[in-house]
Amino acid sequence: MRKVTLSIFAIFLTCALYQMPAKAQVAPVFTGNATADFLSVPGYTYYNDFVQDVGLPAAAPNGTQSGWDMKTVFFYHDAASDDLYVGIDFAGIFSDADGNGDPSGTSSWLSSLSGTDHANMSNTEGFVLAFDLEGDGMYDVYIGVSREDQLSDFGVFLYSSSMDEAPESFPAAAAGAVNLHSANPNFLNQDLEFKVSNISNYIDNLCGVDFSIFAGSYEDGPIGEDYMYGTLEVCSLPVELVSFKSKMESRRTLLEWVTETEENNDYFELQHATDANSDFVTIARINGNGTTNAPVNYEAYHDSPIEGNNYYRLKQVDFDGTEWFSWVITQNYQGANGAVIEVYPNPNKGEFTLGLPKVKRETDATMRIIDNRGRTITEAVVTLTEGLTSYPINVSSLYEGMYHVSLTLLDSQNTYNTSFMIR
């Protein structure tokens, strides 16, 4: 016998007719948690930064998270209102340079190094989101606060400069105001979120414009600053997604979505996460329909949901590589009763997922595939771990007919049996 540890994911794809429910939320509602706020809307885009890339001195306590350390920036453009929504997820509390939980107070360790964590983004603390409209290395639109102003002066400033950071002061008066979610960063409002109304007054094309983001200070001692760079790709939506929902079918999650129109749609990636704020993992790729004005129904299965909440979203990719993300949906899975094993789909073509019994600790099990005459066709020792609900099996080389699966736990000698049909 050979011992193997089997993957927990297997995907079965089909298309199905579907009744369309209401659409998802159409614009972010700011709460101070940028990740959660933007994941709930279709059409957002995001860019990740390296975490803990802001330098900290040895005097900083273990686990210190500087409020300059950017993790992810989210963008969403509401085409109807021409508003640009921006959310930046910080590792700590935004502007809390020394990570002591108080953006307006200086810790003793920073004071001992002659550093200051100023209140309200004043006295050399600055933040800017800068756009290079011409792609010539000269930034033309600055959104933020200079190092001589404070958070209440956050605005839109128009001038050209090769600098990609908050200036000592803006050499021009503010061209427009910015709606901040909160001018008082704290534990409840850890992230920076803001809306720029009528963004076309400042940026005529959000599709392919270069941007830079700076957050930092020069009076916070040896604490570093943080930068992010990217090209904003807020282009016309490649698909009109009118529904996206899920439901449990036995031990697997059925995901269904409907597009009203598609333009240059190469494929979808179905993505799964165990926490709405964690990294999503692609569990299936589904071909799109190129360009069509007719509704298209899609269906995919996640064969190995975890017990508890499962989070799903769609990543859509154009033929030119442009990406678009759906809103996030949640599906709760209570778990199997642990008393039986199951085969799904059944019948099948020799590729299927085996639903597992619950185990309280890691244990080996003998798995056998048996034909209708009682002969063992294949046998292997597999490793089951706590929380593992299923794994895929491929015996597609077998002839059509009725077969049986037998699973014996080696620690308890409990045996589970079920049958399946290959056709």
MOLINCOR-V663819 format. One record per residue. N is the residue number from 0. PHI is phi in whole degrees, -180 to 180 (* if undefined). BURIAL is # if it has 24 or more other ideal C-beta (glycine too) atoms within 12 Angstrom, else .. Layout:
N,PHI,BURIAL ; N,PHI,BURIAL
This chain:
0,*,. ; 1,-113,. ; 2,-102,. ; 3,-137,. ; 4,-112,. ; 5,-99,# ; 6,-61,. ; 7,-94,# ; 8,-112,# ; 9,-150,# ; 10,-121,# ; 11,-121,# ; 12,-113,# ; 13,-145,. ; 14,-122,. ; 15,-149,. ; 16,-74,. ; 17,-155,# ; 18,-86,. ; 19,-85,. ; 20,-86,. ; 21,-66,. ; 22,-73,. ; 23,-78,# ; 24,-52,. ; 25,-101,. ; 26,-153,# ; 27,-64,# ; 28,-110,. ; 29,-73,# ; 30,-129,. ; 31,99,# ; 32,-117,# ; 33,-61,# ; 34,-61,# ; 35,-64,# ; 36,-69,# ; 37,-88,# ; 38,-66,# ; 39,-88,# ; 40,-121,# ; 41,-80,# ; 42,91,# ; 43,-71,# ; 44,-133,# ; 45,-147,# ; 46,-139,# ; 47,-95,. ; 48,-119,# ; 49,-66,. ; 50,-89,. ; 51,60,. ; 52,-101,. ; 53,-95,# ; 54,-64,. ; 55,-127,# ; 56,-74,# ; 57,-63,. ; 58,-73,. ; 59,-68,# ; 60,-61,. ; 61,-57,. ; 62,86,. ; 63,-63,# ; 64,-117,# ; 65,-69,# ; 66,-75,# ; 67,-97,# ; 68,-81,# ; 69,-84,# ; 70,-105,# ; 71,-147,# ; 72,-113,# ; 73,-113,# ; 74,-129,# ; 75,-147,# ; 76,-110,# ; 77,-87,# ; 78,-64,. ; 79,-66,. ; 80,-98,. ; 81,61,. ; 82,-101,# ; 83,-103,# ; 84,-98,# ; 85,-130,# ; 86,-135,# ; 87,-122,# ; 88,-87,# ; 89,-99,# ; 90,-64,# ; 91,-116,# ; 92,-88,# ; 93,-50,# ; 94,76,# ; 95,-84,# ; 96,-57,# ; 97,-93,# ; 98,64,# ; 99,-93,# ; 100,90,. ; 101,-130,. ; 102,-64,# ; 103,-107,# ; 104,-129,. ; 105,-104,# ; 106,-73,# ; 107,-65,. ; 108,-68,# ; 109,-73,# ; 110,-61,. ; 111,-66,. ; 112,-103,. ; 113,64,. ; 114,-108,# ; 115,-135,# ; 116,-101,# ; 117,-74,# ; 118,-83,. ; 119,60,# ; 120,59,# ; 121,-102,# ; 122,54,# ; 123,83,# ; 124,-81,# ; 125,-147,# ; 126,-145,# ; 127,-143,# ; 128,-112,# ; 129,-110,# ; 130,-118,# ; 131,-102,# ; 132,-71,# ; 133,-97,. ; 134,68,. ; 135,-108,. ; 136,84,. ; 137,-106,. ; 138,-82,# ; 139,-115,# ; 140,-129,# ; 141,-116,# ; 142,-120,# ; 143,155,# ; 144,-135,# ; 145,-76,# ; 146,-83,# ; 147,-106,. ; 148,-101,# ; 149,-134,# ; 150,-59,# ; 151,-68,. ; 152,-95,# ; 153,-57,# ; 154,-160,# ; 155,-109,# ; 156,-129,# ; 157,-114,# ; 158,-171,# ; 159,-106,. ; 160,-158,# ; 161,-84,. ; 162,-78,# ; 163,-117,# ; 164,-140,# ; 165,-64,# ; 166,-76,# ; 167,-59,. ; 168,-155,. ; 169,-79,# ; 170,-79,. ; 171,-140,. ; 172,-69,. ; 173,-61,# ; 174,-87,. ; 175,-169,# ; 176,-90,. ; 177,-122,# ; 178,-87,# ; 179,-84,# ; 180,-64,# ; 181,-151,# ; 182,-96,# ; 183,-135,# ; 184,-60,# ; 185,-161,. ; 186,-62,. ; 187,-83,. ; 188,-128,# ; 189,-78,# ; 190,-105,# ; 191,-93,# ; 192,-133,# ; 193,-154,# ; 194,-125,# ; 195,-107,# ; 196,-77,. ; 197,51,. ; 198,-61,# ; 199,-66,. ; 200,-68,. ; 201,-118,# ; 202,-130,# ; 203,-81,. ; 204,-151,. ; 205,-85,# ; 206,-94,. ; 207,100,. ; 208,-92,# ; 209,-77,# ; 210,-137,# ; 211,-139,# ; 212,-127,# ; 213,-128,# ; 214,-144,# ; 215,167,# ; 216,-151,# ; 217,-113,# ; 218,-123,# ; 219,-106,# ; 220,64,# ; 221,-86,# ; 222,-78,# ; 223,-81,# ; 224,-106,# ; 225,-130,# ; 226,-131,# ; 227,-135,# ; 228,-133,# ; 229,-177,# ; 230,-120,. ; 231,-76,# ; 232,-118,# ; 233,-94,# ; 234,-107,# ; 235,-59,. ; 236,-63,# ; 237,-75,# ; 238,-136,# ; 239,-106,# ; 240,-87,# ; 241,-104,# ; 242,-160,# ; 243,-157,# ; 244,-146,# ; 245,-142,# ; 246,-159,. ; 247,-86,# ; 248,-124,# ; 249,59,# ; 250,-97,# ; 251,-124,# ; 252,-98,# ; 253,-96,# ; 254,-108,# ; 255,-132,# ; 256,-146,# ; 257,-132,# ; 258,-106,# ; 259,-83,. ; 260,-142,. ; 261,-140,# ; 262,-134,# ; 263,56,# ; 264,-84,# ; 265,-78,# ; 266,-163,# ; 267,-108,# ; 268,-115,# ; 269,-85,# ; 270,-119,# ; 271,-131,# ; 272,-143,# ; 273,-94,# ; 274,-150,. ; 275,-63,# ; 276,-100,. ; 277,-97,. ; 278,-70,. ; 279,-87,# ; 280,-117,. ; 281,-73,# ; 282,-116,# ; 283,-162,# ; 284,-122,. ; 285,-126,# ; 286,-64,. ; 287,-86,# ; 288,-117,# ; 289,64,. ; 290,-119,. ; 291,-154,. ; 292,-104,. ; 293,-101,. ; 294,-59,. ; 295,-128,# ; 296,-105,# ; 297,-124,# ; 298,-149,# ; 299,-150,# ; 300,-115,# ; 301,-109,# ; 302,-81,# ; 303,-133,# ; 304,-67,# ; 305,-85,# ; 306,-71,. ; 307,104,. ; 308,-82,. ; 309,-117,# ; 310,-115,# ; 311,-132,# ; 312,-149,# ; 313,-110,# ; 314,-109,# ; 315,-105,# ; 316,-125,# ; 317,-77,# ; 318,-62,. ; 319,-91,. ; 320,93,. ; 321,-64,# ; 322,-111,# ; 323,-143,# ; 324,-119,# ; 325,-82,# ; 326,-71,# ; 327,-100,# ; 328,-116,# ; 329,-120,# ; 330,-130,# ; 331,-91,. ; 332,-123,# ; 333,-82,. ; 334,94,# ; 335,-77,# ; 336,-75,. ; 337,80,# ; 338,-99,. ; 339,-138,. ; 340,-113,# ; 341,-137,# ; 342,-112,# ; 343,-149,# ; 344,-71,# ; 345,-150,# ; 346,-69,. ; 347,-151,# ; 348,-103,. ; 349,101,# ; 350,-115,# ; 351,-154,# ; 352,-111,# ; 353,-103,# ; 354,-73,# ; 355,-100,# ; 356,-74,# ; 357,-75,# ; 358,-127,# ; 359,-90,. ; 360,-154,. ; 361,-62,. ; 362,-150,# ; 363,-88,# ; 364,-144,# ; 365,-94,# ; 366,-112,# ; 367,-126,# ; 368,-105,# ; 369,-124,# ; 370,-83,. ; 371,-75,. ; 372,-97,. ; 373,89,. ; 374,-86,. ; 375,-77,. ; 376,-85,# ; 377,-148,# ; 378,-146,. ; 379,-153,# ; 380,-96,. ; 381,-116,# ; 382,-103,# ; 383,-103,# ; 384,-121,. ; 385,-61,. ; 386,92,. ; 387,-75,# ; 388,-103,# ; 389,-167,# ; 390,-153,# ; 391,-85,# ; 392,-129,# ; 393,-126,. ; 394,-127,# ; 395,-67,. ; 396,-79,. ; 397,-76,# ; 398,-73,. ; 399,-63,. ; 400,147,. ; 401,-93,. ; 402,-136,# ; 403,-133,# ; 404,-115,# ; 405,-123,# ; 406,-127,# ; 407,-117,# ; 408,-75,# ; 409,-73,. ; 410,-79,. ; 411,-109,. ; 412,65,. ; 413,-67,. ; 414,-119,. ; 415,-122,# ; 416,-135,. ; 417,-156,# ; 418,-121,# ; 419,-150,# ; 420,-117,. ; 421,-103,# ; 422,-155,.
